[in-house]
Amino acid sequence: MEAPEGGGGGPAARGPEGQPAPEARVHFRVARFIMEAGVKLGMRSIPIATACTIYHKFFCETNLDAYDPYLIAMSSIYLAGKVEEQHLRTRDIINVSNRYFNPSGEPLELDSRFWELRDSIVQCELLMLRVLRFQVSFQHPHKYLLHYLVSLKNWLNRHSWQRTPVAVTAWALLRDSYHGGLCLRFQAQHIAVAVLYLALQVYGVEVPAEVEAEKPWWQVFSDDLTKPIIDNIVSDLIQIYTMDTEIP
């Protein structure tokens, strides 16, 4: 997005003594729900990313206390399916959500409760579109990461690439980044480079000729990227994983 990178508290904000702010804990849990429900609904990675982004962007514009975050999440899934042309039935979203919260329960009957929930999802979708001013199409890091991984694979020797799961780790980092608001605070290209940078750091893989090169490998991918921006993205990712250990 166009906001100054790393600015603002956002969904990953920390409270006193470095603990996650209460709002961040809620957003983390709800984003996890979106991802797990999305997988059970057969959504592709981009629609799931869009659903998470819609959710986070909505709560950047509104107060968490004013809306049920899980209803917003269900409507985000429904809306993302339309935006990314992977249309989902509200009945399927409701059933998957019901199973998520009641693993041993029966599917909801087509009674008044079901229809009220369905109407709530549809009405909530209209509310979200108005709040977000119908700006619900996003540029995600996925296509950039795919391109960067292909280039990096050609730079590294085959043995280094095959013995370390750099690609798998980078994709996992990118997926997990949507637990917080990185998608709103940083450019898509910068997030793609940062998750790749962190994956290489995790496995101690060095890019050949890095010392002799005129500029670092990550700047070859994105001219306007700086080391502080990478550090900010990595720091936010680490906060997300720290929160994962703190939240049941």
Secondary structure, 3 states (H helix, E strand, C coil): CCCCCCCCCCCCCECHHHCECHHHHHHHHHHHHHHHHHHHCCCCHHHHHHHHHHHHHHHHHCCHHHCCHHHHHHHHHHHHHHHCCCCCCHHHHHHHHHHHHCCCCCCCCCCHHHHHHHHHHHHHHHHHHHHCCCCCCCCCCHHHHHHHHHHHHHHCCHHHHHHCCHHHHHHHHHHHHCCCCHHHHCCHHHHHHHHHHHHHHHHCCCCCCCCCCCCCHHHHHCCCCCHHHHHHHHHHHHHHHHHHHHCC
